[in-house]
């Protein structure tokens, strides 16, 4: 909900690979039974990633899952320098409930310090539709039927703006619906790549 809190990330023995679990900053248990995926944000996830980069990480492994969010990863992207604009030119940090207000995305300020981004994702749900982020996972985050529809439309709008402004297609990307659309945001907004969790673990070990 945009409140200050403590989070954490892990550093592997190579000293250059950071492991960020998004639930450490945007997890369902953190909302204390007061889920509202129209208001929750992944901003803190981006702050953890930025902290890892400042501490020298050259590769970030991001675990997608257990989220209380439905913002398509916009919060995390905003924390890493991506700018989102409403009509009239006002910048803001989109949440699930305000994605529909998005007019333009400027990713020129994205700063991952040159680090590679790998997003661990063990589902193949698309961003929107009957198997999408809002329809499948929204209810467990506190969304009723009407809110699910609004969230789905917001993510669909985000995908349209991402395609137009950044040239990346995320609407039907397998795994884009992970963690409230964070899978789509990882690739579409942050230029990362989605990879099965077990593949990533085997590769790293």
C-alpha positions as CSV (number, residue, x, y, z in Angstrom):
1,X,0.0,0.0,0.0
2,X,3.0,2.3,-0.4
3,X,3.9,2.1,3.3
4,X,7.6,1.9,4.4
5,X,8.6,-1.6,5.5
6,X,11.7,-3.8,5.7
7,X,12.5,-6.3,3.0
8,X,15.4,-8.5,2.0
9,X,17.2,-10.1,-0.9
10,X,19.8,-12.9,-1.0
11,X,23.3,-12.8,-2.5
12,X,24.7,-16.0,-3.9
13,X,28.3,-17.0,-3.3
14,X,29.6,-15.5,-6.5
15,X,28.9,-12.1,-5.0
16,X,27.3,-10.9,-8.2
17,X,24.0,-12.7,-8.3
18,X,21.2,-11.3,-6.2
19,X,18.0,-13.3,-5.5
20,X,14.9,-11.1,-5.0
21,X,11.6,-12.7,-3.8
22,X,8.9,-10.3,-4.8
23,X,6.7,-11.5,-1.9
24,X,9.3,-10.0,0.5
25,X,7.9,-6.6,-0.4
26,X,4.6,-7.3,-2.1
27,X,3.4,-10.6,-0.7
28,X,-0.1,-11.6,0.2
29,X,0.7,-12.1,3.9
30,X,1.8,-8.5,4.2
31,X,-1.7,-7.1,3.7
32,X,-2.9,-8.7,6.8
33,X,-6.2,-10.0,5.4
34,X,-7.1,-6.6,3.9
35,X,-6.3,-7.4,0.3
36,X,-7.1,-4.8,-2.3
37,X,-5.3,-5.5,-5.6
38,X,-6.5,-2.1,-7.0
39,X,-4.4,-0.3,-4.4
40,X,-1.3,-2.5,-3.8
41,X,2.0,-1.9,-5.5
42,X,5.2,-3.6,-6.5
43,X,7.2,-0.5,-5.9
44,X,9.1,-2.1,-3.0
45,X,10.1,-4.9,-5.3
46,X,11.8,-2.4,-7.5
47,X,13.5,-0.8,-4.5
48,X,14.9,-4.2,-3.5
49,X,16.3,-4.7,-7.0
50,X,17.8,-1.2,-7.0
51,X,19.4,-1.9,-3.6
52,X,21.0,-5.2,-5.0
53,X,22.3,-3.3,-8.0
54,X,23.8,-0.6,-5.8
55,X,25.5,-3.4,-3.8
56,X,27.2,-4.7,-6.9
57,X,24.8,-7.3,-8.3
58,X,25.4,-8.0,-12.0
59,X,22.5,-10.5,-12.3
60,X,19.1,-10.4,-10.6
61,X,17.0,-13.5,-10.2
62,X,13.5,-12.4,-9.4
63,X,11.0,-14.9,-7.9
64,X,7.5,-14.3,-9.1
65,X,4.7,-15.6,-6.9
66,X,2.6,-15.0,-3.7
67,X,1.9,-11.4,-4.6
68,X,-0.9,-9.2,-3.3
69,X,-0.6,-7.0,-6.4
70,X,-2.1,-6.6,-9.9
71,X,-0.2,-3.7,-11.3
72,X,1.7,-5.5,-14.1
73,X,5.0,-4.7,-12.4
74,X,4.5,-0.9,-13.0
75,X,5.4,-0.1,-9.4
76,X,8.7,-2.0,-9.6
77,X,9.5,-0.4,-13.0
78,X,8.8,3.1,-11.5
79,X,11.2,2.5,-8.7
80,X,13.8,1.6,-11.3
81,X,13.3,4.8,-13.3
82,X,10.6,4.1,-15.8
83,X,8.1,7.0,-16.0
84,X,4.4,6.6,-16.4
85,X,2.2,9.4,-17.6
86,X,-1.5,10.2,-17.2
87,X,-3.4,12.4,-19.6
88,X,-2.2,15.9,-19.2
89,X,1.4,14.8,-18.7
90,X,1.3,14.1,-15.0
91,X,3.7,11.3,-13.9
92,X,2.4,8.7,-11.4
93,X,2.9,5.2,-10.2
94,X,0.2,3.0,-11.6
95,X,-1.6,0.4,-9.4
96,X,-4.1,-2.2,-10.5
97,X,-6.9,0.3,-10.1
98,X,-5.2,3.1,-12.1
99,X,-3.7,1.3,-15.0
100,X,-6.7,2.4,-17.2
101,X,-5.5,6.0,-16.7
102,X,-2.1,5.3,-18.4
103,X,-1.4,7.4,-21.4
104,X,2.3,7.0,-22.1
105,X,5.4,5.1,-20.9
106,X,9.0,6.4,-21.0
107,X,11.6,3.7,-20.2
108,X,14.6,5.8,-21.1
109,X,15.4,6.3,-17.4
110,X,15.4,2.6,-16.5
111,X,18.4,1.8,-14.5
112,X,19.3,-1.8,-13.7
113,X,23.0,-0.9,-13.7
114,X,23.6,-3.2,-16.6
115,X,22.5,-6.2,-14.6
116,X,20.9,-9.2,-16.3
117,X,17.3,-9.9,-15.1
118,X,15.9,-13.4,-14.9
119,X,12.4,-13.8,-13.7
120,X,11.5,-17.2,-12.3
121,X,8.0,-18.2,-13.3
122,X,6.3,-21.6,-13.0
123,X,3.0,-20.8,-14.6
124,X,2.1,-20.1,-18.2
125,X,-1.0,-18.0,-17.7
126,X,-1.4,-15.1,-20.1
127,X,-1.8,-11.5,-19.0
128,X,-5.5,-11.2,-19.5
129,X,-8.7,-13.2,-20.2
130,X,-10.3,-16.2,-18.5
131,X,-6.8,-17.6,-17.6
132,X,-5.2,-14.3,-17.0
133,X,-3.8,-12.7,-13.9
134,X,-7.0,-11.0,-12.6
135,X,-9.4,-13.8,-13.4
136,X,-7.3,-16.7,-11.9
137,X,-5.5,-15.0,-9.0
138,X,-7.5,-11.8,-8.3
139,X,-10.1,-13.4,-6.0
140,X,-7.5,-14.8,-3.6
141,X,-6.1,-11.2,-3.4
142,X,-9.5,-9.8,-2.4
143,X,-11.1,-9.0,-5.8
144,X,-14.8,-9.5,-6.4
145,X,-16.2,-10.2,-9.8
146,X,-16.6,-6.5,-10.7
147,X,-13.0,-5.7,-9.6
148,X,-11.6,-8.7,-11.5
149,X,-13.2,-7.2,-14.7
150,X,-11.7,-3.8,-14.0
151,X,-8.2,-5.3,-13.2
152,X,-8.3,-7.3,-16.4
153,X,-9.2,-4.3,-18.5
154,X,-6.4,-2.3,-16.8
155,X,-3.8,-5.0,-17.7
156,X,-5.1,-5.2,-21.2
157,X,-4.7,-1.4,-21.5
158,X,-1.2,-1.7,-20.1
159,X,-0.3,-4.3,-22.8
160,X,-1.5,-2.0,-25.5
161,X,0.6,1.0,-24.3
162,X,3.7,-1.3,-23.8
163,X,3.4,-2.5,-27.4
164,X,3.0,1.0,-28.7
165,X,5.7,2.8,-26.7
166,X,8.2,0.0,-26.0
167,X,7.6,-2.4,-28.9
168,X,7.1,-5.5,-26.8
169,X,4.2,-7.8,-27.0
170,X,3.1,-9.1,-23.6
171,X,-0.6,-9.7,-23.9
172,X,-0.4,-13.3,-24.9
173,X,3.1,-14.0,-23.5
174,X,3.0,-17.3,-21.6
175,X,3.7,-16.5,-17.9
176,X,2.8,-12.8,-18.3
177,X,0.0,-13.3,-15.8
178,X,2.3,-14.4,-13.0
179,X,2.2,-12.3,-9.8
180,X,-0.5,-9.9,-10.9
181,X,1.0,-9.3,-14.3
182,X,4.5,-8.9,-13.0
183,X,5.6,-11.6,-15.5
184,X,4.6,-9.4,-18.3
185,X,6.1,-6.3,-16.7
186,X,9.5,-8.1,-16.2
187,X,9.8,-8.6,-19.9
188,X,7.8,-5.7,-21.3
189,X,8.9,-2.9,-18.9
190,X,12.2,-4.1,-17.6
191,X,13.6,-6.1,-20.5
192,X,14.1,-9.3,-18.4
193,X,13.4,-12.9,-19.5
194,X,11.0,-15.4,-18.0
195,X,12.4,-18.7,-17.1
196,X,11.1,-21.8,-15.3
197,X,12.1,-21.9,-11.6
198,X,13.7,-25.3,-11.8
199,X,15.7,-24.4,-14.8
200,X,17.0,-21.4,-13.0
201,X,17.9,-23.2,-9.8
202,X,19.7,-26.0,-11.7
203,X,21.6,-23.4,-13.8
204,X,22.6,-21.4,-10.7
205,X,23.7,-24.5,-8.7
